[in-house]
Amino acid sequence: MAFSSAAFVFAFLPAVFLLHLVIRGRLARNVLLLLASLLFYSAGSLPHLPLLVGVTLLNYLAGLLFRKRLRIRKAVLAVTLCLNVAVLALFKYLGFFGGVIGDLTGLSLRLPALALPIGVSFFTFQGMSYAIDVYRDPDSGTTDFFELLLYISFFPQLIAGPIVQYHDVAPQLRRRAADVRQMAEGFRRFIVGLSKKLLLADVLGTAVDALYARTDLLDARTALLAGIAYCLQIYFDFSGYSDMAIGMGRMFGFRFPENFDHPYTGSSIREFWRRWHISLSMWFRNYVYIPLGGSRRGLARTCFNTFVVFLLTGLWHGAMWTFVLWGLWNGFWLILERATPLKKVSHTLFGHVYMLLIVMLGFILFRAESLTQAGRICRALADFRFEREGTILLRGVLSAKVLAAGAVAVFLSTGLQRKLAEKLRRSSGCQAAEYAASLLCLALCVLRIASASFNPFIYFRF
């Protein structure tokens, strides 16, 4: 049940929100949200509901042991982390690593193909962050299992983040309030995210799918269009999900951290990753990069730590060589920025153009179904040829709707609308105009839901 589906927009969310308004008392509201979250997950992945509860129970029990300050705390943490990683390895990487071992040894390994639980990468990472944080500070945990289960399974951020740390949300689980203004702001933020998904990302996705389906016909123009269109599609798809999650959180009295900050306005790969999927970047920084030594042990060790983080970042996104190489591609340029004079181009026009090019080439890998397909697009991009077949394909994908969505997406990705909104807020009637625009966008989204086929969020596959 995706946030952009008719069942969620017209039935599930209104019902849960109205019940949350009617019910009084923190405990009763938490029970409602927990039951709603488990129902939400069951609607999309019922066979894996015990896995979600089991991962929560594993990290909860570890937290209880850490609170006792036993001498075996390190061993408990090691076992807990190994079991969490084993869940990911079993469902995401079993076939991938089996294939790698088979290629290296010549053995034919027949490993079972397990259905991927929705959101498994996100709820295992939240579970691990809880266990690690309580290991570091035993007083930061909870003795209430159902409170922890609500933290991990809360439906707005369960499937694709943002990855929230327990100590950030714990006070809100125990005491929160949302007035009419906060709920209205949350509702408007939800509409912004829904509009990004349905009116921009999904429309651009039709062009991307058409171009990736005919990589044998691409020339320099269509290959460049495929790269740019996918950069915009994935940004508005994923930031749209994050906006919807943050908006729903505010509707229920929660404040989640921002997950995107106009990443395409950066002027280096380092700055891009400070602005893109911020919660994941912070997770790897806090639980991998810094424990490995961060940047405190010299340049060589810093480069090695960066390499490890981005190898894991690529693997986290999926068990395919395209994801692994995408992670290493980003790590390689981050290392170059730190170890060579390339870092001097930051905050320059050249740095901005270079960042966009590197990110686009990386996302070509990310979107490709195979290294062969990615190679075709990159070859077409480098050939600088204009073929007749490419012209026909270009005319076929550049509809008026795609051009309009692309123009709006480029404008919004620059952050100029934020500066414009700040100026307009100084004038009278601006807030009413903002909500009127939101209602117009909602009406367009309703029409889109009614007329278009369903397209799941890109990050649902992770």
Buried (B, 14 or more C-beta within 10 A) or exposed (E): BBBBBEEBBEEBBEEBBEBBEEBEEBEEBBBBBBEBBBBBBBBBBEEBBEBBBBBBBBBBBBBBBBBEEEEEBEEBBEEBBEBBEEBBBEBBBBBBBBBBEBEEEEEEBEEEEEEBBBBBBBBBBBBBBBBBBBBEEBEBBBEBBBBBBBBBBBBBBBBBBBBBBBBEBBEBBEEBEBEEEBBBBBBBBBBBBBBBBBBBBBBBBBBBBBBBEBBEBBBBBBBBBBBBBBBBBBBBBBBBBBBBBBBBBBBBBBBBBEBBBBBBBBBBBBBBBBBBBBBBBBBBEBBBBEEBEBBEEEEEBBBBBBBBBBBBBBBBBBBBBBBBBBBBBBBBBBBBBBBEEBEEBBEEEEBBEBBBEBBBBBBBBBBBEEEEBBBBBBEBBEEEEEBEEBEEBBEEBBEEEBEEBBEBBEEBBEEEBEEEEEEBEEEEEEEEEBBEBBEEBBEBBBEBBEEEEEBBBBBBEB
